[in-house]
Amino acid sequence: MRTTKRENKSGTVRYLHLAHNEWDPVKGRAVPKVLFTFGREDELDRDAIRRLVTSLSKLLEPGDALAATAASDLEFTSSVPFGGAYVLDQLWRRLRIDQIVGRVGQPKRGRRRDMTVTERVLFALVANRALAPSSKLAAAEWITNDVHIDGLAETGEQTCYRAMDWLHEVKDDLEKQVFGEVANLLNLEVDLLFFDTTSTYFELEEPYEPVARDDTGRKLEDGQEDDSSKQVGFRTYGKSKDSRDDLPQIVIGMAVTRDGIPVRCWCWPGNASDQTLIRQVKDDMRDWTLSKIVWVADRGFSSAANRRYLRKGDHAYITGEKLRSGSPEVQAALSRQGRYQDVGENIRVKEVRISDTDRFVICHNPEAAERDRHMREQLVAQLADLIEGSDKLSDFKRGELRGRIADKPGLNRYLRATPAGKLRVDQAKIKAEENLDGKYLLRCSDPHLSAEDIALGYKQLLEVERGWRDMKQIIDLRPVYHRLEERIRAHVILCWLALLLIRITETTTGDTWPHIRRELDRLHLGTFTGPTGTFQQVTALTKPQRDLLAKLDISAPKQVISLQPAPR
């Protein structure tokens, strides 16, 4: 548009022209050429202009046309985070979980059920755990108002509960098929599977009433009870790994690959013992027709019965041993002489042969040894201060002091009492502990793994601990707001699926999920409304966002997501 001015008796008059710059070779510059004159600005026929713009907009894409025709009267009505849900949805579809949800649990005969809505609700609940964990009531409001979920404009709390009930029914089949897709997509190495358990407590609810359960902790229906069934509540008291023995809890198990990809999860009643759980886990994984597996577990699963069970078939194990158990095998392993071999940063290993079936590897971490020494010196100094002058106390007062020290395991370890009842620092115990500084003992049944592979394989057990930490701190496994056992189990599955997508994202990008989530949440979807309709447009991608999408091999989203012309 070009504007010209002219002076007359009434003042300055402005004229509007449609002009186009053309190159003038004689003048050596661009010269404006008037194509059309609209007349005086104060007498402009705006309806005619609007008709012209509308006619020209037919040559544009729908989104561009709407933006062009409504720009003058365009109203920005809302904006919601878009990037996080978009990336998770692309990974969800890449793993074909949408297709898996559509085919599992279908009747063998008759009409197939339409699972479109259920699949979208389940994805939205998984995305909620990864992006803004909350109760299912709050999640339904989040889905409806605070995020863009493709194919799901809104949902309600009861719809979420129905989807969770269905998820609980098809759990086993869904987990198996999801693992198959993940293994194919990522070419997973499942020669080592790491297993560990944790517990999660319930702050407000009372424990469940005991009901009949089988060996796997599942409820038995009426008439299914037998002599092997046990009466126990799902949410009950047990040994808490969060130091909350005063609250009812459940036990959760998880198997993880060496890359930190969670393979499968389990739930048991809160009083389940670690010593028996790994046998059920091995049986469940047997149905997945995996090749040889070396199970990696910590000291809580190292009973003789568990070791025999894990050796069945073509499987093997790497387990930690309790250095202070006093068993003949541990004492023999620690007493053997030999040189340590450096196998990694801050880790040295020494293999000792004391059994025909098992191999023992002593691992030593110099930095951990220094920490152990420093901590022991602090404890011994504190103990010495406490018992200083205790010889002058009466037998009763000395007994009280000894009782107070007994409540502090770290101090009590280095305390001894003389035959006369006098309190002393146990120098022999200090010397024995010095020999254990920075050490841990591993037992392995695989004859082909090197000592280095055994040590580094066990060190990767930290991936499971990282999974539990993320489950509780990022995905917010707790608090659990559900009352029914089936929905508690379904809640754990949703958390597992969220952790699966998170780990794939982290492994692919080499970045942490909190940083990725913050960056993706800055990509918003804006809604604009004008006289000719409503459209939704994504904000421009920043360089960090483009880099993340490139690493994940995810195409950039369309700029205009939806278009709804106004009714005529």
C-alpha positions in Angstrom: 0.0 0.0 0.0 1.2 3.5 -0.9 -0.1 6.7 0.5 0.0 10.1 -1.2 -1.0 13.5 0.3 -2.6 16.6 -1.3 -3.3 19.9 0.2 -6.7 21.6 -0.4 -8.8 24.3 1.3 -10.0 21.8 4.0 -6.5 20.6 4.9 -4.4 17.6 4.0 -6.1 14.8 2.1 -4.6 11.2 2.0 -5.1 8.9 -0.9 -4.4 5.1 -0.8 -2.9 3.2 -3.8 -2.0 -0.4 -4.5 1.5 -0.1 -5.9 4.3 -2.4 -7.1 8.0 -1.5 -7.3 9.6 -2.0 -10.7 13.2 -1.6 -11.6 14.0 1.3 -13.9 17.3 0.7 -15.7 17.5 4.3 -16.8 17.2 5.8 -13.3 19.0 2.8 -11.8 16.5 2.3 -9.0 13.1 0.8 -8.2 10.2 3.0 -9.2 6.7 2.5 -7.7 4.0 1.7 -10.3 0.4 2.3 -9.2 -1.8 -0.7 -10.0 -5.0 0.5 -8.5 -6.2 3.6 -6.6 -8.6 3.2 -3.7 -9.4 6.9 -3.4 -9.5 9.1 -0.4 -8.6 7.4 2.9 -11.6 9.0 4.7 -14.0 7.8 2.0 -12.6 4.3 1.7 -15.2 1.6 0.9 -14.1 -1.0 3.6 -16.7 -3.6 2.6 -15.2 -3.6 -0.9 -11.7 -4.0 0.6 -13.0 -6.9 2.7 -14.5 -8.6 -0.4 -11.3 -8.2 -2.2 -9.2 -9.8 0.6 -11.7 -12.6 0.9 -11.5 -13.3 -2.8 -7.7 -13.3 -2.7 -7.5 -15.5 0.4 -9.0 -18.4 -1.6 -5.6 -18.8 -3.2 -4.0 -19.5 0.2 -3.9 -22.5 2.5 -6.9 -22.7 4.9 -4.9 -21.7 8.0 -3.1 -18.9 6.2 -6.3 -17.7 4.7 -8.1 -17.5 8.1 -5.2 -15.6 9.6 -5.1 -13.2 6.7 -8.9 -12.5 6.5 -9.3 -12.2 10.3 -6.1 -10.5 11.2 -7.7 -7.1 11.9 -10.3 -8.5 14.2 -8.4 -11.5 15.5 -8.7 -12.4 19.2 -6.1 -14.5 21.0 -8.3 -16.6 23.3 -6.1 -19.2 25.0 -2.7 -20.9 25.1 -1.7 -24.3 26.5 1.6 -26.3 26.6 2.0 -28.4 23.5 5.5 -29.8 23.1 5.7 -32.3 25.9 2.5 -34.1 25.0 3.4 -34.0 21.3 6.7 -35.7 21.8 5.3 -38.4 24.1 2.4 -39.0 21.7 4.9 -39.5 18.8 6.9 -42.0 20.9 3.7 -43.7 22.0 2.7 -44.2 18.3 6.2 -45.2 17.3 6.1 -48.0 19.9 2.7 -48.9 18.4 1.1 -48.8 21.9 -2.0 -47.2 20.3 -2.3 -50.3 18.1 -1.6 -52.7 21.0 -4.4 -51.1 23.0 -6.7 -51.5 20.0 -6.1 -55.3 19.8 -5.5 -56.7 23.3 -8.6 -57.8 25.2 -10.7 -58.0 22.0 -13.3 -60.8 22.0 -12.3 -63.8 19.9 -15.7 -63.9 18.2 -18.2 -61.2 17.4 -17.9 -57.5 16.9 -14.7 -55.9 17.9 -14.9 -53.1 20.4 -13.9 -49.5 19.4 -10.9 -48.7 21.6 -10.2 -45.2 20.2 -11.4 -43.3 23.1 -9.9 -45.7 25.7 -6.5 -45.5 23.9 -6.5 -41.7 23.9 -7.5 -41.5 27.6 -4.8 -44.0 28.6 -2.2 -42.0 26.7 -3.4 -38.8 28.3 -3.1 -40.4 31.8 0.4 -41.6 31.0 1.3 -38.1 29.7 -0.1 -36.6 32.9 2.3 -38.8 35.0 5.3 -37.6 32.9 4.3 -33.9 32.6 2.1 -32.8 35.5 1.4 -35.8 37.8 -1.9 -35.5 39.8 -5.0 -37.3 40.9 -7.3 -38.7 38.2 -9.9 -36.0 38.9 -7.2 -33.3 38.5 -5.8 -35.2 35.5 -9.2 -35.1 33.8 -9.3 -31.3 34.3 -5.7 -31.0 33.1 -6.5 -32.9 29.9 -9.6 -30.8 29.3 -8.2 -27.4 30.0 -4.4 -27.3 30.4 -2.9 -29.3 27.6 -3.5 -30.4 24.0 -4.0 -34.1 23.5 -4.4 -35.1 19.9 -7.8 -36.7 19.4 -9.0 -36.0 22.9 -10.5 -32.5 23.4 -11.9 -33.3 26.9 -12.6 -36.2 29.3 -14.1 -36.9 32.7 -13.0 -38.6 35.9 -15.3 -41.6 35.3 -13.9 -42.1 31.8 -10.4 -42.2 33.2 -11.5 -44.8 35.8 -13.1 -47.0 33.1 -9.9 -46.9 31.1 -7.9 -47.9 34.1 -10.2 -50.8 34.9 -9.7 -52.1 31.3 -6.0 -51.6 31.6 -5.9 -53.8 34.7 -7.7 -56.6 32.9 -5.2 -56.7 30.0 -2.1 -55.9 31.9 -0.1 -59.1 31.2 -0.8 -59.2 27.5 -0.2 -55.5 27.0 3.2 -55.6 28.9 4.4 -58.5 26.7 3.5 -56.8 23.4 4.9 -53.4 24.5 8.2 -55.1 25.4 8.2 -56.8 22.0 7.9 -53.4 20.2 10.4 -51.7 22.4 12.9 -54.6 21.9 12.6 -54.4 18.1 12.7 -50.6 18.0 15.6 -50.1 20.3 17.4 -53.4 19.6 17.5 -54.0 23.3 20.1 -56.1 24.9 18.3 -58.3 27.4 21.2 -60.5 28.3 21.3 -58.7 31.7 18.0 -58.0 33.5 18.2 -56.0 36.7 15.5 -56.6 39.3 14.7 -54.8 42.5 11.7 -53.9 44.7 10.5 -50.9 46.6 7.5 -50.0 48.7 5.0 -47.2 48.6 2.9 -46.2 51.6 -0.6 -44.8 52.0 -0.9 -41.8 54.4 -4.6 -41.6 55.1 -6.2 -45.0 54.5 -6.4 -48.0 56.8 -5.0 -51.4 55.7 -7.3 -53.7 53.7 -9.1 -56.5 55.2 -7.3 -59.9 54.6 -8.6 -61.9 51.7 -7.5 -65.2 50.2 -4.6 -64.9 47.8 -2.3 -67.2 45.7 1.5 -67.3 45.8 1.7 -64.4 43.4 -0.4 -62.1 45.7 -3.5 -62.1 43.4 -7.0 -62.3 44.9 -8.8 -65.6 44.7 -12.4 -65.8 43.9 -14.9 -67.7 46.0 -14.3 -71.4 45.7 -10.7 -71.0 44.5 -9.1 -71.2 48.0 -7.0 -74.2 48.9 -4.4 -75.1 51.5 -1.7 -73.0 49.8 -3.7 -69.8 49.8 -2.9 -67.1 52.3 -5.2 -64.5 54.0 -3.6 -61.1 53.5 -4.7 -57.6 52.5 -3.2 -55.9 49.5 -2.6 -52.7 51.3 -1.1 -53.8 54.6 1.8 -53.3 57.0 5.3 -54.5 56.2 8.9 -53.6 56.2 9.0 -50.1 54.6 11.9 -49.1 52.3 10.8 -45.5 53.0 11.2 -46.0 56.8 7.4 -45.7 57.3 6.6 -49.0 59.0 3.7 -47.2 60.7 1.7 -46.9 57.5 0.1 -49.6 55.3 1.9 -50.1 52.0 2.3 -52.3 48.9 5.4 -53.7 47.4 6.4 -53.0 43.7 9.0 -54.8 41.6 10.6 -53.8 38.4 12.9 -55.4 35.8 15.2 -53.1 33.9 17.7 -53.5 31.1 21.3 -52.5 31.2 20.3 -49.2 29.4 17.7 -48.4 32.1 14.7 -49.3 30.0 11.9 -50.7 32.3 10.8 -54.0 31.0 8.0 -55.0 33.3 6.5 -54.2 36.7 4.8 -56.2 39.5 2.7 -55.4 42.6 2.4 -57.5 45.7 0.8 -57.1 49.2 2.7 -54.8 51.5 4.1 -57.7 53.7 5.6 -59.6 50.7 9.2 -60.8 51.3 12.0 -60.1 48.8 13.3 -63.6 49.2 10.5 -65.3 47.3 9.4 -62.6 44.8 12.2 -63.1 42.3 11.1 -66.7 41.7 7.7 -65.5 40.5 9.4 -62.8 38.4 11.5 -65.4 36.7 8.5 -67.6 36.0 6.6 -64.6 34.5 9.5 -63.7 32.2 9.8 -67.3 31.1 6.6 -66.9 29.1 8.2 -64.1 27.1 10.6 -66.6 25.3 13.7 -64.6 25.9 17.1 -66.0 25.2 19.7 -66.6 28.0 19.3 -64.0 30.8 21.6 -63.2 33.6 19.6 -61.9 36.6 21.2 -59.1 38.6 19.8 -58.5 42.1 21.0 -57.1 45.3 21.7 -58.8 48.7 18.0 -59.1 49.6 17.5 -61.8 46.9 20.6 -63.9 47.5 19.2 -66.9 49.4 20.3 -70.4 48.4 16.8 -71.2 47.3 16.6 -68.2 45.0 20.1 -69.0 43.5 19.0 -72.5 42.7 15.8 -71.2 41.1 17.6 -68.6 39.0 20.0 -71.2 37.6 17.2 -73.3 36.1 17.2 -73.5 32.4 19.9 -71.5 30.6 19.8 -68.6 33.0 22.4 -67.3 35.5 22.7 -64.7 38.2 24.8 -62.0 39.7 23.9 -61.2 43.3 25.4 -59.2 46.1 26.6 -61.0 49.3 26.3 -59.6 52.8 29.9 -59.0 53.9 28.9 -59.1 57.6 26.9 -62.2 57.4 29.6 -64.3 58.9 29.0 -67.2 56.5 32.0 -69.5 55.8 31.9 -68.6 52.1 32.2 -64.9 52.8 35.0 -65.4 55.3 36.9 -67.6 52.9 36.5 -65.1 50.1 37.7 -62.2 52.1 40.7 -64.1 53.5 42.1 -65.1 50.1 45.1 -63.3 48.9 45.5 -61.8 45.4 46.0 -58.7 43.4 43.2 -56.3 42.4 42.7 -55.4 38.8 41.5 -51.9 37.8 38.4 -52.2 35.6 36.9 -48.7 35.6 36.8 -45.4 37.3 37.1 -46.0 41.1 36.6 -49.7 40.9 39.0 -52.6 41.3 38.2 -56.3 41.2 39.7 -59.6 42.5 38.2 -63.0 41.7 38.5 -65.8 44.3 37.7 -69.5 43.8 36.0 -71.1 46.7 33.2 -73.0 45.1 32.7 -75.4 42.2 29.4 -73.8 41.1 29.7 -70.2 42.0 32.3 -67.5 41.3 33.1 -64.8 43.8 34.4 -61.3 42.9 35.6 -58.8 45.5 35.1 -55.2 44.4 36.9 -52.3 46.0 36.1 -48.6 45.5 39.0 -46.4 46.9 36.7 -43.4 47.2 34.1 -45.3 49.0 36.8 -46.7 51.3 37.9 -43.2 52.2 34.3 -42.3 53.0 33.8 -45.4 55.1 37.0 -44.6 57.1 36.0 -41.0 57.6 32.5 -42.0 58.8 33.9 -44.6 61.2 36.3 -42.1 62.7 33.4 -39.8 63.4 31.3 -42.5 65.0 34.2 -43.8 67.1 34.9 -40.2 68.3 31.2 -39.7 69.2 31.1 -43.0 71.0 34.3 -42.2 73.0 32.7 -38.9 74.1 29.6 -40.6 75.2 31.3 -43.3 77.4 34.0 -41.0 78.7 33.8 -41.0 82.5 31.2 -43.8 82.5 33.4 -45.9 84.8 32.4 -43.6 87.7 28.7 -44.1 87.1 26.5 -46.5 89.0 25.6 -49.8 87.4 22.1 -48.5 86.8 23.2 -45.3 85.1 25.7 -47.2 83.0 23.0 -49.6 81.9 20.8 -46.6 80.9 23.7 -45.2 78.8 24.3 -48.6 77.2 20.6 -48.8 76.3 20.7 -45.4 74.7 23.7 -46.4 72.6 22.0 -49.7 71.6 19.3 -47.7 69.9 22.0 -46.2 67.6 23.3 -49.1 65.4 26.2 -47.1 64.0 27.5 -46.4 67.5 26.6 -49.7 69.0 28.7 -51.6 66.4 31.9 -50.3 68.0 30.8 -50.7 71.7 31.9 -53.6 73.9 31.4 -54.3 77.6 34.0 -55.7 79.8 33.2 -58.7 82.1 32.8 -56.1 84.9 30.3 -54.1 82.9 32.6 -51.3 81.9 32.0 -49.6 78.5 34.9 -49.6 76.0 35.5 -48.8 72.3 35.9 -52.2 70.5 39.3 -51.9 68.8 39.0 -55.4 67.4 35.7 -54.4 65.7 37.4 -51.3 64.3 40.2 -53.4 62.8 37.7 -55.8 61.3 35.7 -53.0 59.7 38.9 -51.5 58.3 39.3 -54.6 56.2 35.8 -54.0 54.7 36.2 -50.4 53.8 35.0 -49.7 50.2 34.4 -53.4 49.5 31.4 -55.4 48.3 31.2 -59.1 47.4 29.5 -60.5 44.3 28.4 -64.1 43.5 27.9 -65.2 39.9 26.9 -68.5 38.4 27.9 -67.7 34.8 31.3 -69.4 34.0 31.8 -67.2 30.8 31.5 -63.7 32.2 34.8 -62.0 33.1 35.3 -60.5 36.6 35.1 -57.1 35.0 31.7 -57.9 33.4 30.4 -59.2 36.7 31.5 -56.0 38.6 30.3 -53.6 36.0 27.1 -55.5 35.5 26.2 -55.3 39.2 27.1 -51.6 39.2 24.4 -51.1 36.6 21.9 -52.2 39.2 21.9 -48.5 40.1 19.6 -48.1 37.0 16.8 -49.7 38.9 17.4 -47.5 41.9 17.3 -44.5 39.5 14.0 -45.8 38.2 12.6 -45.9 41.7 13.8 -42.4 42.4 12.3 -41.0 39.2 9.0 -43.0 39.9 8.7 -41.3 43.3 10.1 -37.8 42.6 9.3 -37.1 38.9 6.3 -39.3 38.1 4.9 -39.0 41.6 4.1 -42.6 42.2 3.0 -41.5 45.7 0.6 -40.3 46.9 -1.8 -42.9 45.5 -5.4 -41.6 45.6 -7.2 -44.9 44.7 -9.1 -47.1 47.1 -9.8 -50.2 44.9 -6.9 -52.7 44.6 -7.5 -53.0 40.8 -7.0 -49.3 40.3 -3.9 -49.2 42.5 -2.4 -51.8 40.2 -3.5 -49.9 37.1 -2.0 -46.7 38.6 1.4 -48.5 38.9 1.1 -49.6 35.2 0.5 -46.0 34.1 3.6 -45.0 36.0 5.6 -47.8 34.4 4.5 -46.7 30.9 5.4 -43.1 31.7 8.8 -44.1 32.9 9.3 -46.2 29.7 8.7 -43.1 27.5 10.9 -41.0 29.7 13.8 -43.4 29.6 13.6 -43.8 25.8 13.7 -40.0 25.5 16.6 -39.7 27.9 18.6 -42.5 26.3 18.0 -41.1 22.8 18.8 -37.4 23.6 21.5 -37.9 26.3 19.6 -35.3 28.4 17.6 -35.5 31.6 13.8 -35.6 31.5 13.3 -32.5 33.8 15.4 -30.4 31.4 13.7 -31.9 28.3 10.2 -31.3 29.9 11.0 -27.7 30.6 12.2 -27.0 27.1 9.2 -28.8 25.5 6.6 -27.1 27.7 7.8 -23.8 26.2 6.3 -24.9 22.9 2.7 -23.7 23.1 -0.5 -24.0 21.1 -2.4 -20.7 20.8 -6.1 -20.4 19.9 -7.2 -17.5 17.8 -10.8 -16.5 17.0 -12.0 -14.0 14.4 -15.1 -13.2 12.3 -14.4 -16.0 9.9 -13.7 -18.8 12.4 -11.2 -20.3 14.9 -7.8 -21.8 14.4 -5.0 -23.2 16.6 -1.4 -22.4 15.8 1.9 -23.6 17.3 4.5 -21.1 18.4 7.7 -21.0 16.4 10.3 -23.7 17.3 13.4 -22.5 19.1 16.8 -24.0 18.3 16.9 -26.2 21.4 13.4 -27.6 20.5 14.5 -28.3 17.0 17.6 -30.1 18.2 15.5 -32.3 20.6 13.1 -33.2 17.8 16.0 -34.0 15.5 17.7 -36.3 18.1 14.4 -38.1 18.6 13.8 -38.3 14.9 10.4 -36.6 15.3 9.1 -34.3 12.6 8.2 -30.8 13.5 4.5 -30.3 14.2 2.3 -28.5 11.7 2.0 -24.8 12.3 -1.8 -24.8 12.1 -3.2 -27.7 14.1 -6.9 -27.2 13.6 -9.2 -24.9 11.7 -12.9 -24.3 12.3 -14.6 -21.8 9.9 -17.5 -19.8 11.4 -20.9 -21.1 10.3 -22.5 -19.1 7.6 
